[in-house]
Amino acid sequence: MQEFLGQYLTTYGYGVLFVWTFLEGEAGLILAGFLAFQGYLDIGGVILTALGGAFAGDQFYFYLGRWKGPWLLKVFTLIARKFRKALRLIERYGTFVAFVSRYTYGFRIILPIILGMTTFPARRFLWLNLCSASLWAVLFSLAGYFFGKSASLFVEDVSRYESHLLAILAGLVFCMWLFHLIHARMRRRPARERLRRMRQREFD
């Protein structure tokens, strides 16, 4: 099993990581960091690949919004629903939004698209995106790497329990995702309640 995993990651690991971070990414990057600790990947290669994927992804979404923004609003209801809230974030925080967009749950892809639809300077977005992608790649790669490092303090032979540690790490990542999902729904609940009361008044 370990031999097959090693061969697969050697052949496809960085390519899969690039696509994963281009599209989304923290979970895959944390796992890649752990696999780097195990020696299947190189931690420097993981960071550089994640940086490249994240940077290219947000650049793509930014220019997609600049070129096809109105069409996206018509076709994708999710983008249309979040359009006003994203604009409020941009108006309130300005340049800072471009830097933290990849850390915002539910807005990672949408914010660069909407930034592209505004008059936000493309050159400024490029530099902010590069700095943000660099920090993001380092933080989450090392999170997985140091998870393995910490496990080695308690387990003498980490490779023997590799599958168990991967399952624990995947569980932790899932719990983080679930926490963000519940938190986002709780924040939306007051707005839904106000909308429900407004509709009731209309029919009363």
C-alpha positions as CSV (number, residue, x, y, z in Angstrom):
1,M,0.0,0.0,0.0
2,Q,2.8,2.4,1.0
3,E,4.7,1.6,-2.2
4,F,1.6,2.2,-4.4
5,L,0.9,5.5,-2.6
6,G,4.5,6.6,-3.0
7,Q,4.5,5.8,-6.7
8,Y,1.1,7.5,-7.3
9,L,2.1,10.7,-5.4
10,T,5.5,10.8,-7.1
11,T,3.7,10.7,-10.5
12,Y,0.6,12.7,-9.9
13,G,0.8,14.3,-6.5
14,Y,1.9,17.8,-7.4
15,G,-0.5,17.9,-10.4
16,V,-3.5,16.9,-8.3
17,L,-2.4,19.5,-5.6
18,F,-2.2,22.2,-8.2
19,V,-5.7,21.5,-9.5
20,W,-7.1,21.2,-6.0
21,T,-5.6,24.5,-4.9
22,F,-6.7,26.2,-8.1
23,L,-10.3,25.2,-7.4
24,E,-10.5,25.4,-3.6
25,G,-8.2,23.9,-1.2
26,E,-7.3,23.9,2.5
27,A,-8.1,20.3,3.1
28,G,-6.0,18.9,0.3
29,L,-3.1,21.2,1.2
30,I,-3.1,20.2,4.9
31,L,-3.1,16.5,3.8
32,A,-0.3,17.3,1.3
33,G,1.7,18.8,4.2
34,F,1.3,15.6,6.2
35,L,2.4,13.5,3.2
36,A,5.4,15.7,2.9
37,F,6.4,14.9,6.5
38,Q,6.0,11.3,5.6
39,G,8.5,11.7,2.7
40,Y,6.0,11.1,-0.2
41,L,6.3,14.8,-1.3
42,D,8.8,17.6,-0.7
43,I,7.5,20.3,1.6
44,G,9.1,23.0,-0.5
45,G,7.5,21.5,-3.6
46,V,4.1,21.4,-1.8
47,I,4.3,25.1,-0.8
48,L,5.4,26.2,-4.3
49,T,2.7,24.1,-6.0
50,A,0.0,25.3,-3.7
51,L,1.2,28.9,-4.2
52,G,1.0,28.5,-8.0
53,G,-2.4,26.9,-7.9
54,A,-4.0,29.4,-5.5
55,F,-2.5,32.4,-7.3
56,A,-3.5,31.1,-10.8
57,G,-7.0,30.3,-9.6
58,D,-7.8,33.7,-8.1
59,Q,-6.2,35.5,-11.1
60,F,-8.5,33.4,-13.3
61,Y,-11.6,34.2,-11.3
62,F,-10.7,37.9,-11.2
63,Y,-10.5,38.1,-15.0
64,L,-13.5,35.9,-15.4
65,G,-15.5,38.5,-13.5
66,R,-14.0,41.3,-15.5
67,W,-14.8,39.7,-18.9
68,K,-18.0,37.7,-18.1
69,G,-19.4,39.3,-14.9
70,P,-22.9,40.2,-16.0
71,W,-23.4,36.8,-17.7
72,L,-22.3,35.0,-14.6
73,L,-24.8,36.9,-12.5
74,K,-27.6,35.8,-14.9
75,V,-26.5,32.2,-15.1
76,F,-25.3,31.4,-11.6
77,T,-27.9,32.2,-8.9
78,L,-25.3,31.6,-6.1
79,I,-23.2,34.5,-7.3
80,A,-26.2,36.7,-7.8
81,R,-27.4,35.9,-4.2
82,K,-24.1,36.8,-2.7
83,F,-23.4,39.8,-5.0
84,R,-24.7,42.5,-2.7
85,K,-23.1,41.1,0.4
86,A,-19.7,40.8,-1.4
87,L,-20.0,44.4,-2.6
88,R,-20.7,45.6,1.0
89,L,-17.5,43.8,2.1
90,I,-15.5,45.4,-0.7
91,E,-16.9,48.9,0.1
92,R,-16.3,48.4,3.8
93,Y,-12.8,46.9,3.7
94,G,-11.5,47.8,0.3
95,T,-8.0,46.5,-0.5
96,F,-8.0,44.2,2.5
97,V,-10.8,42.1,1.0
98,A,-8.5,41.2,-2.0
99,F,-5.9,39.9,0.5
100,V,-8.2,37.8,2.7
101,S,-10.7,36.6,0.1
102,R,-9.2,33.0,0.1
103,Y,-9.7,32.8,3.9
104,T,-13.5,33.7,3.8
105,Y,-15.7,30.7,3.9
106,G,-18.3,30.7,1.1
107,F,-16.7,33.7,-0.7
108,R,-13.3,32.3,-1.8
109,I,-14.2,32.1,-5.4
110,I,-17.0,34.7,-5.5
111,L,-15.0,37.6,-4.1
112,P,-12.3,37.6,-6.8
113,I,-15.0,37.3,-9.5
114,I,-16.9,40.3,-8.0
115,L,-13.6,42.3,-7.5
116,G,-13.0,41.7,-11.2
117,M,-16.5,43.2,-12.0
118,T,-15.6,46.4,-10.1
119,T,-13.0,49.1,-11.0
120,F,-10.4,47.4,-8.6
121,P,-7.0,47.8,-10.3
122,A,-5.8,44.6,-11.9
123,R,-2.2,45.2,-11.0
124,R,-3.0,45.8,-7.3
125,F,-5.0,42.6,-7.2
126,L,-2.1,40.7,-8.7
127,W,0.3,41.8,-6.0
128,L,-2.2,41.3,-3.2
129,N,-3.1,37.9,-4.6
130,L,0.6,36.9,-4.7
131,C,1.2,37.9,-1.1
132,S,-2.0,36.2,0.1
133,A,-1.4,33.0,-1.9
134,S,2.2,32.8,-0.5
135,L,1.0,33.2,3.1
136,W,-1.8,30.7,2.6
137,A,0.4,28.1,1.0
138,V,3.0,28.3,3.8
139,L,0.4,28.3,6.7
140,F,-1.7,25.3,5.6
141,S,1.2,23.2,4.2
142,L,3.0,23.6,7.5
143,A,-0.2,22.8,9.4
144,G,-0.2,19.3,7.9
145,Y,3.6,19.0,8.2
146,F,3.6,19.9,11.9
147,F,0.7,17.6,12.6
148,G,2.9,14.8,11.5
149,K,5.8,16.2,13.5
150,S,3.6,16.4,16.6
151,A,2.4,12.8,16.1
152,S,6.0,11.6,16.0
153,L,6.4,12.9,19.5
154,F,3.8,10.4,20.8
155,V,4.1,7.6,18.2
156,E,7.5,6.0,17.8
157,D,6.9,4.7,14.2
158,V,4.5,7.2,12.5
159,S,4.5,5.2,9.2
160,R,3.0,2.2,11.0
161,Y,0.0,4.3,12.0
162,E,-0.1,6.3,8.8
163,S,-3.6,5.4,7.7
164,H,-5.0,6.1,11.2
165,L,-3.3,9.5,11.3
166,L,-4.6,10.4,7.9
167,A,-8.1,9.5,9.1
168,I,-7.7,11.7,12.2
169,L,-6.4,14.6,10.1
170,A,-9.2,14.2,7.6
171,G,-11.7,14.2,10.6
172,L,-10.2,17.3,12.0
173,V,-10.4,19.1,8.6
174,F,-14.0,17.9,8.3
175,C,-14.8,19.3,11.7
176,M,-13.3,22.6,10.7
177,W,-15.5,22.7,7.6
178,L,-18.6,21.7,9.6
179,F,-17.9,24.5,12.1
180,H,-17.7,27.1,9.3
181,L,-20.9,25.7,7.8
182,I,-22.9,25.9,11.0
183,H,-21.5,29.3,11.9
184,A,-22.5,30.6,8.5
185,R,-26.0,29.3,8.8
186,M,-26.4,30.7,12.3
187,R,-25.3,34.1,11.0
188,R,-27.9,33.9,8.2
189,R,-30.7,32.9,10.5
190,P,-31.6,36.4,11.8
191,A,-31.9,37.6,8.1
192,R,-34.2,34.7,7.3
193,E,-36.3,35.4,10.3
194,R,-36.7,39.1,9.3
195,L,-37.7,38.0,5.8
196,R,-40.2,35.6,7.2
197,R,-41.8,38.2,9.4
198,M,-42.0,40.7,6.5
199,R,-43.8,38.1,4.4
200,Q,-46.2,37.4,7.1
201,R,-47.1,41.1,7.5
202,E,-47.8,41.2,3.7
203,F,-50.4,38.5,4.0
204,D,-51.9,39.7,7.3
